[in-house]
Amino acid sequence: MPWLSLPFQDKSCRKLIKYFELSALPTLVILGLDGKTLHPNAAELIEEYGTQTYPFTAEKLAKLEEIKKAKLEAQTLESILVEGDRDFVLGKDGIKIPVSQLVGKNILLYFSAHWCPPYRAFLPKLIEAYHDIKAKDDGFEVIFISSNRDESSFQDFFSSMPWVALPFGDDRKISLSRTFKISGIPTVIALGPSGKTVTKDARELLMIHGANAYPFTTDRLKEMEVEVEEMAKGWPEKIQDSAHTKHETKHELVRSRRMTYICDKCEEEGTAWSYYCGECDFDLHLKCASLDRDEGAKVDNSKDSSERDPNEGWTCDGEVCYKS
């Protein structure tokens, strides 16, 4: 390092850690000429803007924020994916596909690596969603951006995917990671036809909703919220179920909004709604509760519950029930 340092194990280190409430590394505290703190941690600013951040004043940071906002508004697929003669992505068999051929499509940027354990649960869902979406809309593509450690592992991993990728070791990965502040993988960024960012939470949406979340826009999320609310209509607010009473409890299962869960009866994944006992951390698909009721399970028929058969007007497919 070309700068100064406190001696190893100097007592001042502990005082500084406590004074600046250090909670993460790296941390770069900026002090002004008067010794007062200009910024509690400029590490991310340095990574994003480099020397442009100096002298770290509020005025300078405000100007950089304006530049960043203008850059986001002007973002296109080519502005983030083309650097000099690096104007292509790789298809199968190493075929170079010009970025220009992807312009106007809905794009997912998939940041991942084979050594990252969470990919094992997510990749099959992404592949399934990819095929479902492509079957309905050819104006869609996924671009794999690898964090694999060598060419061989990249090729092995990429061979399991039906989409395109940046070449291994491509410098564009660095700029893309900086642009979208990628701090963990797998991460999926959704871009619209204009090339602008639609959401940085596409992975979570795909895990919960699969292809149904496409094209990941705010309008689509609002539509899905209405659909989710419709799913629960006609189902009792509370029930008791034999699968739950086997746990030697008499707690009622309450119809609850859940992100993702594993049904304790059929042991399959569920989303959106569950009959849930928070005290026991017990989940039950709506469809599993419905099947159990036919076997004589007790149902709460209070005024809050529907008087008609909850199965009426519904079609159950896997762990999701749809309004007929």
N, C-alpha and C positions, 0 to 999 in steps of 0.2 A: 504493500500500500504506500502511496506517495504522501500520506498525511501523518499527523501526530497521533500519539496514543498514550493512554494512561498506563502505568506499569501493571504487570500481571498481578491480580489479586489485590489491587489497590483498594483501600477502604472507601474511597470516593465512589467506586462503581456501585456499591449497594445503595449509597445515598442518592445517586442519580437515578437508579432503577426505581426507587421508591418515590422520588420527587416527580418524575415524569410518568409514573404509573405504567411502567413498561409491561406489556402483556403479549407482545409478539416480536418475532425476529424475521427479517431485519427491520429495525426501527431507525429512522434518521430524523432526529429533532433539529429543527432550524432555529437558530438564535439570531436576532438582529444586532445592529451595532450597539444598541443600548442594553443588550443582554436579555431582553425579553423574548419570549417564544413567538416566532412567526408561524411555525407549523409544527404540530406534535409528531407527525410522521410523514416525511416527504418521499419515502422510499418508492411508493407507487407512482408519484409524480415524476421522479427521476426516470423510472422505467418507461413511462409513457411519453414524456416530453424531452428527456435528456437535458442538455444545457439550456434549452429554452425556458426552463422553470426559473432560472436565476433572475432576480435576487429573491424569489420566493415571497414577494409581497402580495398583499390582498389584491392590489391593482393588476399585478402580473398574472396571478391565478385567474382573475376574472376575465382577462383578455384571452388566456389560453382556453377557458371554458367556452367563450364565444366562438373561437376558432374551431373547437371540437364540435360544437353544435352545428356550425355551418358545414363542417365536413360530413357529419351524419346525415344532414338534409340533402347533401349532394352525393351520397353514397350510391354506387352502382355495383353490379357484380364485377364488372371489369376493373373498377377502381380499387377493389380489394383483392382481386385474384390475378391481375396482370401486373408483372414487374419486369420491365425490359423485354427480353425474348422469352421469358417464362409466361407464355400466354396460352397454356394448355393444361389439361388434366389427363390422367391415364385411364383408358378403358381396359378391357380384358386383352390379354396377349400383348400388353404394352403399347397398344394403339394410342396415339396422341390425338386427343379431342380438343379442338380450339374452344376456349372459353366463350367465344362469340356464339357458338352453337347452343350454349346454355342460357344466354340472355333471354329474358322474358319468361323464364320458368320459375316455379316455386322450388327453392333450393333448401336442403338441409345440410349444414356443415357438421359432420360427425367427427368429433375429436375423441380418439380412443387409442388403446394399445392392447396387445394380447396378454400382457403381464398384469393388467388391471383386473382384479377379480370381479368387480361389479359388471363388467361387460358380459359375463356369462349369462346373467339373468336378462340383460337388456337387449343384446344383439338378436336373439331369436324373435323378440317382439318387434324390433325395428325391421327385420327382414320380412316378417309377416305383413306389417303395415305397409312396407314399400311395395310389395306385390299387389296388395289390395288397392292402394292409391294409384299405382301405375295402370291397373286394369281399368280404372275409371278416368284417369287424366294423364295423358302422356307428357303434359307440360310440367313434369315433376322430376326431380333428381336429387340424389344424395351424393355428397363428396366426402370421402374418407380422408381425414387429416391425421396422420400417424404419429404416435409417440413411441413407436417400437425402437428398440436399441440397435438393431442391425437389419441389413437388407433381407436376409433370409427369413427372419421372423415377420417382417413386413409382408413379404410375398406370400408366406403361408397364411397369414391373417387375412390379407386382401383377397386371396383366392376363395375364401368362404363367403364373400360379399357379392351381391348382384349389381353393384353400382360402380361409380368411378372414384378416382383418388388423386391426391397430389402425389408426385413421385417421392420416394423415400429420401429424407435429408433435404428436401426443398426448403429454401430460405423463406418462402412465403408462409410456412407454418409459424415462424417467429412473429412475423408482422400480423398474421391473423390472430394468434394467441394474445398479442398485445392489444389489438383493436377490440377484441371481445372479452378481454380480461379473463382468460381461461386460467382458473386456479385449481381445477380438478377434472378428472375424466372418469367415465365418459360424459361428455357434454354435447348437446345438440343445439345449434343455432338455426332458427328458421328465417329465411330471406324470402321476400315477396317477389313478384315478377319485375318490379322496378329495381331490385337489388337492395332495397332498404331492409333493415332488420325488423322482423315481425315480432319475434320473441326469443329470449335467451333461455327459456324454460321448456323447450320442445321435448326434451327427454322426459320430464315429469308428465307432460301431457300425453305422450305416447305410452308411457307405462300405465297410466290410468285409463285412457280412452282409446288407445290404438289408432287405427286409421280414421276413426270417427272424429278425431281432433283436427284433421286436415281441413283448411289450410292454415290452422293455428292462429287465425286473426282474432281480434277482440270481438268482432261480430259473431264468429263461429263459437267462441267461448260463451257468449250470451245465449246463443241458440241451445248449446249443450246444457246450460244451467236450467233452461226451461224444460228440456227433455228429461233431465234428472229429476226435477220436481214432479213431472208427470208420472215417472216410474213408480213413485211411492203412493200415488192416489189409489184408494181402495184397500190398502193394507192396514191392519190394526196398528194402533200406536204402541201397544204393549201385548206381549204374549208370554206364556210359559211353555217350555218345550222339554220333552223327555230327554233329549240329548244333553240339556243343561242340568236337569234335575239329577242326572246320574252323578253329578259333581257334589251331591248331597247339599245342594242349596235350594232355596225357594225364591231366589231373586227373579224378578221379572226381566225379560229381555225387551229393551226399548228400541224402537225403530230409529236408527241413527245414521247421519251422514258420515261416511267413512271414505278415506282416500283409497287405499288398497289394504286387503287383509286376507287371511286364510280362514276359510269356513271351518269351524271346529267339528262339523258333522261330516261333510263330504271331503274335507281336506283339499279343496280346490280354491284357487284365488278368486276374490270378489272385489268389486269396486262400487262406489257411489253410495249404496245403502246396505245396511246390515241390521239384524236384530242383535243388539249388543248389550252385554253386561260389563260395565266398567270395573266393578269390584272384582270380577273373576277374569277379566280380559277375555271374554268369550264372544265369538262372532258366529252368526248364522246367516247364510244366504236367505233372502226373502223366499226364493223357490224351495229351499230346503225346509223352511218353516211351514210353507204351504203343504208340502208333501207329508210332513209329520202330523199336520192337523187332520188329514184324512185317516190317520191311524189313532185318532182320539186324543190328541194333545189339547190341553186347556187353552182357550183363547180369551183374552179380555174383550168382552162385548159391552164395554161402558159406552157412554154417549159419545166419547171421542172416536170410537171405532165405527167402521162402516157396517151397516146392517146387511149388505149384500155379500155374496161370495167374492173374496179378493181375487180368485182365479178368473172371474168373468171378465172378458175383454182383454186378456193378457196372453202373450205367447212367450214362453221361457226358452232361451237359447243359451246353453252353457251356464255361466254365472250371472247373466244379465237377463232381465225380463223387460219386454217391450210392450207398449200399449198397442192393441190390435186396431 
